[in-house]
Amino acid sequence: MKATELLAGFACRLLPGGAPVPADLTIENVTSEPGKVTKNTLYVATVTPMRDGHETAAAAYMRGCRLFLAERSLTLPPDAVVLLTDDAEALAGPLAARCLGHPGRELTVFGIAGARGKSATALLTAEILRRNGHAVGTLTTDGEDDGTRLTPAAPIVPDAIEIQHALARFRDAGCEFAVLEFSAYQLKHGAAHGIPFAALLLTDTAPAHVGRGEFRSESAYFEAVSRLFAEPAPLTLLPCMPIPFAAAGHTVCFGEAGAVVCRALPPTRYGCRFTLSDGKENYEIAHPVPGDIAMHNATAAAALALAAGLPLSAIAAVLPRLTVPYRMEPVAPGVFLDVAYTGEDLARALSLLRPDTPGRLAVLTGSVGGRARQRRAPLGAAAVQNADFVWFTTDDPDAEDPDVIFRDLVAGAGGAGNYRCIADRRQALLTALSELRPGDALLVTGKRGDYQLIAGERVPFSEREIICGAPH
């Protein structure tokens, strides 16, 4: 695409005294990451808490880039064409969409926001659709999945440009639907701009990120979340609770009232039961994941599947067979995998298992190396306070000494003695499994994927394979 065609209609202007956009300049890529620059690239200098793109523009130039979009002047050689705009983040997604041929227009795109349950709702929705014959791509905190392969998430969350590239990959893979999870941080930085949503869903209104350094107040958090619901979409799906911002589009509520109604029934062991109704049909669902949150996530996913055109009967037929990887996922009798990596999440997960565990409730948990050190003591405290026995082990230790990680975890345990530290995660897991007795339960938390990061190397490691291959 010619650069002039790409930029047409966008609110940007040439840097005073700078070189004009060459009429024959072709642009094949839009990026905000210097490492992804090629010769025919438009580099967008966005500013985030982690990086100021203006300071890395020179690196993009060294890789062959000659067209730049920025919010202030750049110190570059005279053959660089610099365009100025007041809000680079607002233009990044729409520019990438145009460059890639507007991939979202060839997909039915659902966006999901909220404090809890985003990934679970997205993945449940995708699986409901897939089991009813549809091709679906998902972009969540787990990573990017086109239905045939999961690419684990990178350390840096996708920005508006990367989301457009994901949509292009979904389009090229033949997907019909794309289900996108948005954190409040992403929304604050314009990640949803330029996406033609078919429906938007809010999971809840809990301001879980306030006080963790991401947002100063509840109002700041909700202002970020509300940005998604200001995007144009024919349908907005909201939980049956007061919403602290206005939402555009036709609104449908789900939960204990509204258009999609969920009513709790006495639970099964390590599961939940509820009735699900769309006003015309009514079904009783036994979902194999415990807790009110699991029931709420299943209802939200059903609401999105209904928006996709599935009948409630088709949704009710598959929900009893669906679990979400690493979200209270039952992988063997009494053994569960969960992504919990904070003390709050771990305490909540253990509280779900406690009522159904007549024997000993154990947990195997650890912490990643080289970062998130402030989470370790609260994680250790939650483990010893909410489980009968704790196996502390490594997660992705990378280059950090496991003994240092253990000291931080044990610091939160206080004087409790109901734990043991085993650095080798495989050995820790096999030992924990060998000590399970009838009526016991084991929650395995933190680790995801099929490898472990040790000293900079990805070592093949699958907890699911270890658990399923161990005697029970």
Rosetta blueprint (number, residue, H / E / L):
1 M L
2 K E
3 A H
4 T H
5 E H
6 L H
7 L H
8 A L
9 G L
10 F L
11 A L
12 C L
13 R E
14 L E
15 L L
16 P L
17 G L
18 G L
19 A L
20 P L
21 V L
22 P L
23 A L
24 D L
25 L L
26 T E
27 I L
28 E L
29 N E
30 V E
31 T E
32 S L
33 E L
34 P H
35 G H
36 K H
37 V L
38 T L
39 K L
40 N L
41 T E
42 L E
43 Y E
44 V E
45 A L
46 T L
47 V E
48 T L
49 P L
50 M L
51 R L
52 D E
53 G L
54 H L
55 E L
56 T L
57 A H
58 A H
59 A H
60 A H
61 Y H
62 M H
63 R L
64 G L
65 C L
66 R L
67 L E
68 F E
69 L E
70 A E
71 E L
72 R L
73 S L
74 L L
75 T L
76 L L
77 P L
78 P L
79 D L
80 A L
81 V E
82 V E
83 L E
84 L E
85 T L
86 D L
87 D L
88 A H
89 E H
90 A H
91 L H
92 A H
93 G H
94 P H
95 L H
96 A H
97 A H
98 R H
99 C H
100 L L
101 G L
102 H L
103 P H
104 G H
105 R H
106 E H
107 L L
108 T E
109 V E
110 F E
111 G E
112 I E
113 A E
114 G L
115 A L
116 R L
117 G L
118 K H
119 S H
120 A H
121 T H
122 A H
123 L H
124 L H
125 T H
126 A H
127 E H
128 I H
129 L H
130 R H
131 R L
132 N L
133 G L
134 H L
135 A L
136 V E
137 G E
138 T E
139 L E
140 T E
141 T L
142 D L
143 G E
144 E E
145 D E
146 D L
147 G L
148 T L
149 R L
150 L E
151 T E
152 P E
153 A L
154 A L
155 P L
156 I L
157 V L
158 P L
159 D L
160 A H
161 I H
162 E H
163 I H
164 Q H
165 H H
166 A H
167 L H
168 A H
169 R H
170 F H
171 R H
172 D H
173 A L
174 G L
175 C L
176 E L
177 F E
178 A E
179 V E
180 L E
181 E E
182 F L
183 S L
184 A H
185 Y H
186 Q H
187 L H
188 K H
189 H L
190 G L
191 A L
192 A L
193 H L
194 G L
195 I L
196 P L
197 F E
198 A E
199 A E
200 L E
201 L E
202 L E
203 T L
204 D L
205 T L
206 A L
207 P L
208 A L
209 H L
210 V E
211 G L
212 R L
213 G L
214 E L
215 F E
216 R L
217 S L
218 E H
219 S H
220 A H
221 Y H
222 F H
223 E H
224 A H
225 V H
226 S H
227 R H
228 L H
229 F H
230 A L
231 E L
232 P L
233 A L
234 P L
235 L E
236 T E
237 L E
238 L E
239 P E
240 C L
241 M L
242 P L
243 I L
244 P L
245 F L
246 A L
247 A L
248 A L
249 G L
250 H E
251 T E
252 V E
253 C E
254 F E
255 G E
256 E L
257 A L
258 G L
259 A L
260 V E
261 V E
262 C E
263 R E
264 A E
265 L E
266 P L
267 P L
268 T L
269 R L
270 Y L
271 G L
272 C E
273 R E
274 F E
275 T E
276 L E
277 S E
278 D L
279 G L
280 K L
281 E L
282 N E
283 Y E
284 E E
285 I E
286 A E
287 H E
288 P L
289 V L
290 P L
291 G L
292 D H
293 I H
294 A H
295 M H
296 H H
297 N H
298 A H
299 T H
300 A H
301 A H
302 A H
303 A H
304 L H
305 A H
306 L H
307 A H
308 A L
309 G L
310 L L
311 P L
312 L H
313 S H
314 A H
315 I H
316 A H
317 A H
318 V H
319 L H
320 P H
321 R H
322 L L
323 T L
324 V L
325 P L
326 Y L
327 R L
328 M L
329 E E
330 P E
331 V E
332 A E
333 P L
334 G L
335 V E
336 F E
337 L E
338 D E
339 V L
340 A L
341 Y L
342 T L
343 G H
344 E H
345 D H
346 L H
347 A H
348 R H
349 A H
350 L H
351 S H
352 L H
353 L H
354 R H
355 P H
356 D H
357 T L
358 P L
359 G L
360 R L
361 L E
362 A E
363 V E
364 L E
365 T E
366 G E
367 S E
368 V L
369 G L
370 G L
371 R L
372 A L
373 R H
374 Q H
375 R H
376 R H
377 A H
378 P H
379 L H
380 G H
381 A H
382 A H
383 A H
384 V H
385 Q H
386 N H
387 A L
388 D L
389 F E
390 V E
391 W E
392 F E
393 T E
394 T E
395 D L
396 D L
397 P L
398 D E
399 A L
400 E L
401 D L
402 P H
403 D H
404 V H
405 I H
406 F H
407 R H
408 D H
409 L H
410 V H
411 A H
412 G L
413 A L
414 G L
415 G L
416 A L
417 G L
418 N L
419 Y E
420 R E
421 C E
422 I L
423 A L
424 D L
425 R H
426 R H
427 Q H
428 A H
429 L H
430 L H
431 T H
432 A H
433 L H
434 S H
435 E L
436 L L
437 R L
438 P L
439 G L
440 D L
441 A E
442 L E
443 L E
444 V E
445 T E
446 G L
447 K L
448 R L
449 G L
450 D L
451 Y E
452 Q E
453 L E
454 I E
455 A L
456 G L
457 E E
458 R E
459 V E
460 P E
461 F L
462 S L
463 E H
464 R H
465 E H
466 I H
467 I H
468 C H
469 G H
470 A L
471 P L
472 H L
